[in-house]
Amino acid sequence: MFDLIVRNGTVATAADVFSSDVAIKDGRIVQLGHDLGEAREVLDATGKLVLPGGIDSHVHIAQPSGDGIVMADDFESGTRSALFGGNTTVMPFCLQQKGQSLRAALDGYHALAEGNCYTDVSFHLILSDPTPSVLGQELPALVEEGYTSFKVFMTYEDLRLQDSEILKVMAVAQQTGALVMVHCENEDAIRFLVDAHEAAAAFGPVSHATTRPAAVEREATHRALTLAEIARVPVVIVHVSNGAAIEEIARARSRGLSVIGETCPQYLTLTADDLDGMDWEGAKFVCSPPPRDQAEQQNCWRGLELGTFELFSSDHCPFRYDGPQGKRNPRGRKSFRHIPNGIPGVETRMPILFSEGVVGGRISLSRFVALTSTNHAKAYGLYPQKGTVAIGADADLAIWDPRLTRTIRHADLHDGGDYSPYEGRAITGWPTDVVLGGQWVIRDEELRVSKGLGTYRARQKSNLSLLR
């Protein structure tokens, strides 16, 4: 007897859409077809879509943020919110602080996650202090243990690496088969613009956008791709927001470089005008890179439609709006420079893309699955264990009602914050049931399990040929 059968649904993968029941035993998918026999539980998916659970590979949870600023989500609230959004795996970042070993950073981060997760998790590393011992000893050893991706920053004074340091990190990636992710913005250009804005007493949230124009992202993207070409490594360009950066990715690919492009909901739905809200409300939309304008929204949509982007992630980076650590009164100083930088979105990522993309006729259902699940698994060494509906894969499923209509209200969401940047947005299509590791964890939009079911997953090295 099977543990669970999902019956009467329409299964969608990144390659195909077909009618099938899904039989599950011992946490794995063991049979596809019809008339599969008996099971201890039966999930009736009549009229619904059976998709692989979402994988959000760009999430910030419980990450140190400096000067007493605390993220709104810990692992309990962050993964709970992700689960209700149809995700079964999230990939947060473990941040190495200056002077800290990678191993110490990971030990602390694992302690925060242990026993608190509603989804499976796997960590990227953030390198802020690439010392000779980190590069020569720690990092290669950790890659072999399954930490097969790491991120570098070209902005934020306390995080950014110089070009020479980035090249050294990329050299380790080339030697070990790891994958480098790059946040592309030119810190020196941003600092020049920040000084000019503050000299002109332009302190409001909208100045965050005008001090980080598309040009600083385009230049840094070009430079990151040039460094990757020199180091002969694949690279992920994260949270791309504009057409000029997209063109840099396309040109690098034409030269033979292996580049993965990623974009996020904020670049499809928000604009810089949102940061110009009344009474500091624009602080709710402060993130980096900032939202652009409607023309750049269309550029990002084209990137999704034409394949420039393989990944659609949330860049969930949650801070409260109100309170002493919030965005409304940042550190007691009314300047855009002190607003906690990031917005929430892990729960709304997939509903927004389904509604605007699939229902809106911009992308196919299979393309939606690829962008929100399968390509993440392929890029980061989790495929075919995760990211697909196939015999032998983990039984991680999201059951979607494609006709269910919702209006996004933070009061209905499950994160630890106090607002959503997508408040009031009408959505068609929403996950109603979620299966994680063969367990029916959300049933008719009600949570059926306690925290701790989700586990940490080590990863294989990336095989980017799977994405082409």
C-alpha positions as CSV (number, residue, x, y, z in Angstrom):
1,M,0.0,0.0,0.0
2,F,1.2,3.5,-0.8
3,D,1.5,6.2,1.8
4,L,-0.2,8.8,-0.4
5,I,-1.8,9.0,-3.9
6,V,-2.4,12.4,-5.5
7,R,-5.4,11.6,-7.9
8,N,-7.1,13.2,-10.8
9,G,-4.7,16.1,-11.2
10,T,-2.8,17.5,-14.2
11,V,0.9,17.0,-13.7
12,A,3.3,19.6,-15.1
13,T,7.0,19.4,-15.4
14,A,9.5,21.6,-17.1
15,A,9.2,19.4,-20.2
16,D,5.6,18.2,-20.3
17,V,2.0,18.6,-19.1
18,F,-0.1,15.4,-18.7
19,S,-2.9,13.7,-16.8
20,S,-1.6,11.3,-14.1
21,D,-2.0,10.2,-10.6
22,V,1.1,10.3,-8.4
23,A,1.9,7.5,-5.9
24,I,4.2,8.1,-3.0
25,K,6.0,5.8,-0.5
26,D,8.8,6.4,2.0
27,G,9.1,10.0,0.9
28,R,9.7,9.3,-2.8
29,I,7.5,9.3,-5.9
30,V,7.3,5.6,-6.9
31,Q,4.7,5.4,-9.6
32,L,2.9,7.6,-12.2
33,G,-0.2,6.6,-14.0
34,H,-3.9,5.8,-13.4
35,D,-5.7,3.2,-11.2
36,L,-2.6,2.8,-9.0
37,G,-4.3,1.0,-6.2
38,E,-4.8,1.9,-2.5
39,A,-3.1,4.4,-0.2
40,R,-3.3,5.4,3.4
41,E,-4.2,8.9,2.3
42,V,-5.7,10.2,-1.0
43,L,-5.4,13.8,-2.2
44,D,-8.0,14.6,-4.7
45,A,-6.6,17.1,-7.2
46,T,-9.5,17.2,-9.6
47,G,-9.4,20.5,-11.5
48,K,-6.0,21.3,-10.1
49,L,-2.3,21.3,-11.2
50,V,0.3,19.0,-9.6
51,L,3.6,20.7,-9.8
52,P,7.0,20.0,-8.3
53,G,7.4,22.0,-5.0
54,G,8.9,25.4,-5.6
55,I,12.6,26.0,-5.0
56,D,13.5,29.6,-4.0
57,S,17.3,29.8,-4.4
58,H,17.7,33.4,-3.3
59,V,16.4,34.0,0.2
60,H,17.8,35.9,3.2
61,I,16.7,34.5,6.6
62,A,18.1,35.5,10.1
63,Q,21.1,37.2,8.4
64,P,23.2,39.7,10.4
65,S,22.4,43.2,9.1
66,G,24.5,45.5,11.2
67,D,23.9,48.2,13.8
68,G,21.3,46.3,15.7
69,I,19.1,45.7,12.7
70,V,17.3,42.4,12.9
71,M,15.6,40.6,10.0
72,A,11.9,40.0,10.4
73,D,12.1,36.3,9.6
74,D,13.9,33.5,11.5
75,F,13.9,30.0,10.0
76,E,10.5,29.2,11.6
77,S,8.6,32.1,10.1
78,G,10.6,32.3,6.9
79,T,10.1,28.7,5.9
80,R,6.5,28.6,7.0
81,S,5.8,31.5,4.7
82,A,7.7,29.8,1.9
83,L,5.6,26.6,2.4
84,F,2.3,28.5,2.1
85,G,3.6,29.9,-1.2
86,G,4.1,26.5,-2.7
87,N,7.8,26.1,-1.9
88,T,9.3,23.0,-0.5
89,T,13.0,24.0,-0.6
90,V,14.6,27.4,0.1
91,M,18.2,28.3,-0.1
92,P,19.3,31.1,2.3
93,F,22.7,32.7,2.6
94,C,25.2,32.0,5.4
95,L,27.1,35.3,5.8
96,Q,30.7,35.2,6.8
97,Q,31.5,38.3,8.8
98,K,34.9,40.0,8.7
99,G,37.4,38.1,10.7
100,Q,35.2,35.0,11.0
101,S,35.9,31.6,9.6
102,L,33.5,30.0,7.2
103,R,33.1,27.0,9.5
104,A,32.2,29.2,12.4
105,A,29.6,31.1,10.3
106,L,28.1,27.8,9.2
107,D,28.0,26.3,12.7
108,G,26.1,29.3,13.9
109,Y,23.7,29.3,11.0
110,H,23.0,25.6,11.2
111,A,22.1,26.1,14.9
112,L,19.5,28.7,14.0
113,A,17.9,26.4,11.4
114,E,18.0,23.1,13.3
115,G,14.6,21.9,14.3
116,N,12.9,25.1,13.1
117,C,12.2,24.6,9.4
118,Y,8.9,23.8,7.6
119,T,10.7,23.3,4.3
120,D,14.0,21.7,3.3
121,V,16.9,24.1,3.2
122,S,20.3,24.3,1.7
123,F,22.8,27.1,2.2
124,H,24.9,29.3,-0.1
125,L,28.0,30.9,1.4
126,I,28.6,34.7,1.4
127,L,32.3,35.5,1.3
128,S,33.2,38.8,2.8
129,D,36.7,38.0,4.0
130,P,38.6,35.8,1.5
131,T,41.8,35.3,3.5
132,P,44.4,32.8,2.3
133,S,43.2,30.2,4.8
134,V,39.6,30.6,3.7
135,L,40.5,30.3,0.0
136,G,43.2,27.6,0.4
137,Q,41.7,25.4,3.0
138,E,38.2,26.1,4.2
139,L,36.4,26.8,1.0
140,P,37.6,23.7,-1.0
141,A,36.8,21.5,2.0
142,L,33.3,22.9,2.3
143,V,32.6,22.5,-1.4
144,E,33.4,18.8,-1.0
145,E,30.9,18.7,1.9
146,G,28.1,20.0,-0.3
147,Y,28.3,23.8,0.0
148,T,28.7,24.1,-3.7
149,S,27.8,27.7,-4.3
150,F,29.0,31.0,-2.9
151,K,28.1,34.7,-3.4
152,V,30.3,37.8,-3.7
153,F,29.2,41.4,-3.5
154,M,30.5,44.3,-5.6
155,T,28.6,46.8,-3.4
156,Y,28.1,47.5,0.3
157,E,31.3,48.8,1.9
158,D,31.4,46.1,4.6
159,L,30.7,43.2,2.1
160,R,32.2,44.1,-1.2
161,L,35.2,42.5,-2.6
162,Q,37.8,44.1,-4.9
163,D,38.2,42.7,-8.4
164,S,41.4,41.0,-7.4
165,E,39.6,39.3,-4.5
166,I,36.7,38.2,-6.7
167,L,39.2,36.7,-9.2
168,K,40.7,34.7,-6.3
169,V,37.3,33.4,-5.3
170,M,36.6,32.5,-8.9
171,A,39.9,30.6,-9.1
172,V,38.7,28.4,-6.2
173,A,35.4,27.9,-8.0
174,Q,37.3,26.9,-11.1
175,Q,39.4,24.4,-9.2
176,T,36.6,22.9,-7.2
177,G,33.6,23.0,-9.6
178,A,31.6,25.3,-7.3
179,L,29.3,28.1,-8.7
180,V,29.8,31.8,-8.0
181,M,26.9,34.2,-7.6
182,V,27.5,37.9,-8.0
183,H,25.6,41.0,-6.8
184,C,26.5,43.5,-9.5
185,E,26.5,47.2,-8.5
186,N,29.4,49.6,-8.6
187,E,29.9,50.8,-5.0
188,D,32.2,53.7,-5.9
189,A,29.6,55.1,-8.3
190,I,26.9,54.6,-5.7
191,R,29.0,56.4,-3.0
192,F,29.6,59.3,-5.4
193,L,25.8,59.7,-6.0
194,V,24.9,59.2,-2.3
195,D,27.3,62.1,-1.3
196,A,25.7,64.3,-4.0
197,H,22.2,63.5,-2.9
198,E,23.0,64.2,0.8
199,A,24.7,67.5,-0.1
200,A,21.4,68.5,-1.8
201,A,19.4,67.4,1.3
202,A,17.6,64.7,-0.8
203,F,17.1,62.3,2.0
204,G,13.8,60.5,1.1
205,P,13.5,56.8,0.2
206,V,13.2,57.6,-3.5
207,S,16.9,58.7,-3.4
208,H,17.8,55.1,-2.8
209,A,16.7,54.4,-6.4
210,T,18.3,57.5,-7.9
211,T,21.7,56.7,-6.2
212,R,21.6,53.2,-7.7
213,P,20.7,53.8,-11.4
214,A,20.7,51.1,-14.0
215,A,24.2,52.3,-15.2
216,V,25.8,51.1,-11.9
217,E,24.3,47.7,-12.3
218,R,25.2,47.5,-16.0
219,E,28.8,48.4,-15.5
220,A,29.2,46.0,-12.6
221,T,27.5,43.2,-14.6
222,H,30.0,43.8,-17.5
223,R,32.9,43.7,-15.0
224,A,31.7,40.6,-13.2
225,L,31.3,38.8,-16.6
226,T,34.7,39.9,-17.7
227,L,36.3,38.6,-14.4
228,A,34.4,35.3,-14.9
229,E,35.7,35.1,-18.5
230,I,39.3,35.6,-17.3
231,A,38.9,33.0,-14.5
232,R,37.1,30.6,-16.9
233,V,34.2,29.9,-14.6
234,P,30.4,29.9,-14.9
235,V,28.7,32.6,-13.0
236,V,25.2,33.5,-11.8
237,I,24.2,37.2,-12.1
238,V,21.5,37.6,-9.5
239,H,18.5,39.9,-9.3
240,V,18.8,41.5,-12.7
241,S,16.6,44.6,-13.0
242,N,17.1,46.2,-16.4
243,G,17.6,45.7,-20.1
244,A,21.2,47.0,-20.2
245,A,22.3,44.3,-17.8
246,I,20.4,41.7,-19.8
247,E,22.3,42.8,-22.9
248,E,25.6,42.3,-21.1
249,I,24.5,38.7,-20.2
250,A,23.6,38.0,-23.9
251,R,26.9,39.4,-25.1
252,A,28.8,37.3,-22.7
253,R,27.0,34.2,-23.8
254,S,27.8,35.0,-27.4
255,R,31.4,34.9,-26.5
256,G,30.9,31.4,-25.1
257,L,30.7,32.2,-21.4
258,S,28.3,30.1,-19.2
259,V,26.0,32.6,-17.5
260,I,22.9,32.0,-15.5
261,G,20.5,35.0,-15.2
262,E,18.1,35.6,-12.4
263,T,15.3,38.1,-11.9
264,C,12.7,38.7,-9.2
265,P,9.0,39.8,-8.8
266,Q,9.9,43.3,-7.8
267,Y,11.4,44.0,-11.2
268,L,8.2,42.9,-12.9
269,T,5.6,44.6,-10.7
270,L,7.2,47.6,-8.9
271,T,8.8,50.8,-10.1
272,A,11.0,53.5,-8.6
273,D,7.9,55.7,-8.2
274,D,6.8,53.3,-5.4
275,L,9.7,54.6,-3.4
276,D,8.3,58.1,-3.5
277,G,5.3,57.3,-1.4
278,M,3.7,59.6,1.2
279,D,5.0,59.9,4.8
280,W,8.1,57.6,4.3
281,E,5.9,54.8,2.9
282,G,8.4,54.5,0.0
283,A,10.8,52.8,2.5
284,K,8.7,49.7,2.2
285,F,10.1,49.2,-1.4
286,V,13.8,49.9,-0.7
287,C,15.9,47.0,-2.1
288,S,19.0,46.6,-4.2
289,P,19.0,46.9,-7.1
290,P,15.9,49.1,-6.9
291,P,12.8,48.7,-9.0
292,R,13.2,50.7,-12.3
293,D,10.3,51.8,-14.6
294,Q,7.7,50.2,-16.8
295,A,10.0,50.0,-19.8
296,E,12.5,48.0,-17.7
297,Q,9.6,45.8,-16.4
298,Q,9.0,44.8,-20.0
299,N,12.7,44.2,-20.6
300,C,12.6,41.7,-17.7
301,W,9.5,40.1,-19.0
302,R,11.2,39.6,-22.3
303,G,14.2,38.1,-20.5
304,L,11.8,35.5,-18.9
305,E,10.0,34.8,-22.1
306,L,13.1,34.5,-24.3
307,G,15.2,32.5,-21.9
308,T,17.8,35.1,-20.8
309,F,16.7,34.3,-17.3
310,E,16.8,30.7,-16.1
311,L,15.9,31.6,-12.5
312,F,13.0,33.4,-10.9
313,S,13.7,34.0,-7.2
314,S,12.2,36.2,-4.5
315,D,15.4,37.8,-3.0
316,H,13.3,37.6,0.2
317,C,15.0,40.0,2.6
318,P,12.5,41.0,5.2
319,F,12.5,43.8,7.6
320,R,9.6,45.3,9.6
321,Y,8.3,48.7,8.6
322,D,7.3,49.8,12.1
323,G,9.2,49.5,15.3
324,P,12.7,50.5,16.5
325,Q,14.4,48.2,14.0
326,G,12.1,49.0,11.1
327,K,12.1,50.9,7.9
328,R,9.9,53.8,9.0
329,N,12.5,55.3,11.4
330,P,15.8,53.7,10.3
331,R,18.2,53.8,13.2
332,G,16.7,57.1,14.4
333,R,18.0,58.9,11.3
334,K,15.7,60.0,8.5
335,S,17.9,59.2,5.5
336,F,17.5,56.7,2.7
337,R,21.1,55.6,3.5
338,H,20.0,54.0,6.8
339,I,16.8,52.2,5.6
340,P,17.2,48.5,6.1
341,N,17.7,47.2,2.5
342,G,15.4,44.5,1.3
343,I,11.8,43.5,0.9
344,P,9.8,40.3,1.7
345,G,8.4,38.1,-1.0
346,V,9.0,34.3,-0.6
347,E,5.3,33.5,-0.2
348,T,4.1,35.6,-3.1
349,R,6.9,34.8,-5.6
350,M,5.2,32.0,-7.4
351,P,1.6,33.3,-7.2
352,I,2.7,36.5,-8.8
353,L,4.5,34.8,-11.7
354,F,1.7,32.3,-12.2
355,S,-0.9,35.0,-12.3
356,E,1.0,37.5,-14.4
357,G,2.9,35.0,-16.5
358,V,0.8,31.8,-17.0
359,V,-2.7,33.3,-16.7
360,G,-1.5,36.5,-18.4
361,G,-0.3,34.5,-21.4
362,R,3.3,35.5,-21.2
363,I,4.9,32.1,-20.4
364,S,3.7,28.5,-20.6
365,L,3.0,26.3,-17.6
366,S,6.1,24.3,-18.2
367,R,8.2,27.4,-18.4
368,F,6.7,28.5,-15.0
369,V,7.8,25.1,-13.5
370,A,11.3,25.6,-14.9
371,L,11.7,29.1,-13.7
372,T,10.4,28.5,-10.2
373,S,11.7,24.9,-9.4
374,T,13.4,22.8,-12.0
375,N,16.1,25.2,-13.1
376,H,17.0,26.0,-9.5
377,A,17.5,22.3,-8.8
378,K,19.6,21.9,-11.9
379,A,21.7,25.0,-11.3
380,Y,22.5,24.3,-7.7
381,G,23.1,20.5,-7.6
382,L,19.7,19.2,-6.4
383,Y,18.4,17.7,-9.6
384,P,16.8,15.1,-10.2
385,Q,16.2,14.5,-6.5
386,K,14.2,17.8,-6.5
387,G,12.6,20.0,-9.0
388,T,10.5,17.5,-11.0
389,V,7.7,15.0,-10.8
390,A,9.4,11.8,-11.7
391,I,9.8,8.3,-10.3
392,G,12.5,8.3,-7.7
393,A,12.4,12.0,-7.0
394,D,11.6,13.4,-3.6
395,A,7.8,13.6,-3.1
396,D,7.8,17.4,-2.9
397,L,4.7,18.7,-4.6
398,A,2.6,21.8,-4.7
399,I,-1.1,21.4,-5.8
400,W,-2.4,24.6,-7.5
401,D,-5.9,25.8,-8.1
402,P,-5.4,27.7,-11.3
403,R,-8.7,29.5,-11.0
404,L,-8.5,30.6,-7.3
405,T,-8.5,34.4,-7.1
406,R,-6.9,36.3,-4.3
407,T,-5.9,39.8,-3.3
408,I,-2.6,39.9,-1.6
409,R,-2.9,41.1,2.0
410,H,-0.2,40.9,4.5
411,A,-2.8,39.9,7.1
412,D,-3.2,36.6,5.1
413,L,0.5,35.9,4.8
414,H,2.7,33.9,7.2
415,D,6.0,35.7,7.5
416,G,7.4,37.5,10.4
417,G,7.1,41.0,9.0
418,D,4.3,43.6,9.1
419,Y,3.8,44.5,5.4
420,S,3.9,43.2,1.8
421,P,5.2,45.3,-1.0
422,Y,2.6,43.6,-3.2
423,E,-0.4,44.6,-0.9
424,G,-3.6,44.9,-2.9
425,R,-2.4,43.0,-6.0
426,A,-5.1,40.8,-7.5
427,I,-3.8,37.2,-8.2
428,T,-5.3,34.3,-10.1
429,G,-3.9,30.9,-9.2
430,W,-2.7,29.8,-5.7
431,P,-1.3,26.7,-4.1
432,T,-3.9,25.0,-1.9
433,D,-2.0,21.8,-0.8
434,V,1.7,21.0,-0.3
435,V,3.4,17.7,0.1
436,L,7.0,17.6,1.5
437,G,8.9,14.4,1.6
438,G,5.7,12.5,1.1
439,Q,3.9,14.1,3.9
440,W,0.7,16.2,3.2
441,V,1.8,19.3,5.1
442,I,-0.7,21.9,3.9
443,R,-4.2,20.7,3.3
444,D,-6.8,23.0,1.9
445,E,-4.6,25.9,2.9
446,E,-4.3,24.7,6.5
447,L,-0.9,23.8,8.1
448,R,-1.0,20.2,9.3
449,V,2.5,19.8,10.8
450,S,4.8,21.4,13.4
451,K,8.1,23.0,12.6
452,G,11.1,20.7,12.2
453,L,9.9,18.5,9.4
454,G,12.2,20.3,6.9
455,T,15.8,19.2,6.8
456,Y,19.2,20.5,5.6
457,R,20.3,19.2,2.2
458,A,23.9,19.0,1.0
459,R,24.2,19.4,-2.7
460,Q,26.2,18.0,-5.6
461,K,28.3,20.3,-7.8
462,S,26.4,22.1,-10.6
463,N,26.0,20.5,-14.0
464,L,25.0,23.6,-16.0
465,S,24.7,21.6,-19.2
466,L,21.3,20.5,-17.8
467,L,20.1,24.0,-18.3
468,R,20.8,24.1,-22.0
